Amino acid sequence: MTFNTTTAKVKKIRDALTAIETDVPVYHYRKPTDAKLTRYIIWAEDSGNAFGANNRHEEHAISGTVDLYTQREYDALIDQIEAALNDTAHIAWSLNAVDYDDETNLIHYEWMFSVA
């Protein structure tokens, strides 16, 4: 069995999100503080699980979040993000939260992912 590195797994998430055909910027960890955006994606890995056998790591999974910030109600990016994770990259995900920020007027969608 080939052991996929953490870096390879993280790049799989990045590649799935940046392959979405859109002019919406995709950021790792955070958006630039000077960016005045009304539509963007941020993703980040935040934890992992290891599975051991034969006195070594045989496999591990990386977990994290993908966040979409948008002013568009029923934004097509919602379905595109889910398709990119599910169909393109075969990454397990769940929609964790949706909320609205009165100060920024942005709808925030958050997906949790796990990639092995």
SVG drawing of the C-alpha trace seen along z (x, -y; Angstrom):
<svg xmlns="http://www.w3.org/2000/svg" viewBox="-31 -47 37 53">
<polyline fill="none" stroke="black" stroke-width="0.4" points="0.0,0.0 1.3,-3.5 1.1,-5.9 -0.3,-9.3 1.5,-12.1 -0.2,-15.0 1.0,-17.4 -0.5,-15.2 -3.8,-15.2 -3.9,-18.9 -3.0,-19.5 -6.0,-17.3 -8.3,-19.7 -6.6,-22.8 -6.7,-21.3 -10.4,-20.4 -11.4,-24.0 -9.2,-25.8 -10.5,-23.7 -13.9,-25.1 -14.4,-27.3 -15.0,-30.7 -13.4,-34.0 -13.9,-33.6 -10.6,-33.7 -9.6,-30.6 -7.5,-31.2 -5.7,-28.8 -6.2,-29.7 -7.4,-33.3 -8.1,-36.0 -5.7,-39.0 -6.8,-41.7 -6.8,-44.4 -9.1,-42.4 -12.6,-44.0 -14.4,-40.9 -18.0,-40.0 -17.5,-36.4 -14.6,-34.1 -13.6,-30.7 -11.3,-29.9 -10.2,-26.4 -7.9,-25.0 -6.8,-21.7 -7.1,-21.6 -6.6,-18.0 -5.9,-14.5 -6.4,-10.9 -3.8,-8.1 -4.5,-4.4 -1.7,-2.1 -0.9,1.5 2.3,3.5 3.9,1.0 3.7,-1.9 1.2,-4.4 -0.6,-2.6 -3.0,-5.4 -4.1,-8.8 -6.9,-11.2 -6.7,-15.0 -9.8,-17.0 -10.7,-20.6 -13.1,-23.2 -14.1,-24.9 -15.9,-28.2 -17.8,-30.1 -18.6,-33.8 -21.1,-35.3 -23.8,-37.9 -25.7,-35.8 -28.7,-33.9 -28.8,-30.4 -25.2,-30.9 -24.3,-28.3 -20.9,-27.9 -22.6,-25.9 -23.3,-23.1 -20.0,-23.5 -18.0,-23.2 -19.9,-20.1 -19.4,-18.6 -15.7,-19.4 -15.2,-17.7 -17.5,-14.8 -17.2,-13.9 -13.9,-15.5 -11.7,-14.7 -13.7,-12.0 -13.3,-13.8 -15.8,-13.0 -17.7,-16.2 -20.7,-17.5 -22.4,-20.9 -21.7,-22.0 -23.2,-25.5 -24.8,-28.4 -25.2,-31.8 -25.5,-35.4 -23.3,-38.3 -25.2,-41.6 -22.0,-43.6 -20.5,-42.3 -23.8,-41.3 -22.3,-38.0 -23.8,-34.5 -21.2,-32.1 -21.4,-28.4 -19.1,-26.0 -18.3,-22.4 -16.3,-19.9 -14.1,-17.6 -12.0,-14.5 -9.5,-13.1 -7.6,-9.9"/>
</svg>
